[in-house]
Amino acid sequence: MRVLNPLKRPFGKARFSRVKNASYRQWEDAFEVEFDDGLSFLEPHKTIRKANGISPNAVVASVELEDELRHGFFVHYDNGQVAEVSW
């Protein structure tokens, strides 16, 4: 007897879209990431800190887009640490 799983679906098609802008929103403690195709995401700062092992008392000094492919951005902190965020 064969059981069909109605939850399984084939993968959809995805297209690469370059990062247009990335900025830190201090009042929300999150990064706003805009893409060339018009999509925009708000990524919590605590997620980026945890993924990159950033000190909890480090303060964001600057945000820099990755120049070559524009597939992510770098967050520079006042204590010299750098977080790499790939999308």
N, C-alpha and C positions, 0 to 999 in steps of 0.2 A: 504494500500500500504506500503510495507516494503522498507526502504532505507538502502542500504548497504554502510558502510563507508569504502572506500578503504584504509584509513590511519591507521585504527586499525589493529594491528598485535599482535599475541600472544607473551607473554614474552619469551625471550630466556633462555638458561641455563647458569648459572654463577658458577664459581669455586673460592673458597677462595685461595688467594695467599698471603703468608707472606711478610712483608716489609723486604727487604734485606739490604737496606742502605738508609739513609736520610742525606742530606748535604745542607748547606746554601751556595748559590752562591751570594756573595756580589755584584759583578759587574752587576748582573741581578736583584738583590733584590728579589730573589725567592729561593724556596727550591726544590731540585731535589730528587725525591722519586723513588727508584728502588725496584722492586718486584722479588721474586724467579723465577717467570715464564718468566722473561726477559723484561716485560713492564717497562716503565719509564715515569714519569710525572714531569712537572715543575709547581709548585704551587706558585702563586704570594704571596709575603710577606704581602701585604696590606690585602688580604683575610683572612689570619691567624690572623693578628692584629685585624681586625674588629670583627671576630667571637669570639675572646677571650677577647676583651676589653683591649687590650694592649696599653699603653701610646705611642703616636707617636714619642717621643724622646728616647724611650728605644732601646738599641743596643743589638744584638744577642751575647750572651756569649758562649753558647754551644747548641748542638743538641744531644738528647739522645733517642735511640730506646726503645720502650716499650718491656721489657724483656720476660714476660710470654707468650703472644700469638703472639707478633710481628705484631699487627694490626694497629699500629700507632707510633707516636713519640712525644717527649716533646721538646719544645724550651725554654731554660733558658735565661733570659735577665739580663743585668748588674744591673738593679734596683731591682732585686729580683722577678719580675713577671715571671710566667711560663705559657706557652700556650700548651694546649693539642690538638694534631692533630690526630684524628682517621680516619682510612681509610675504 
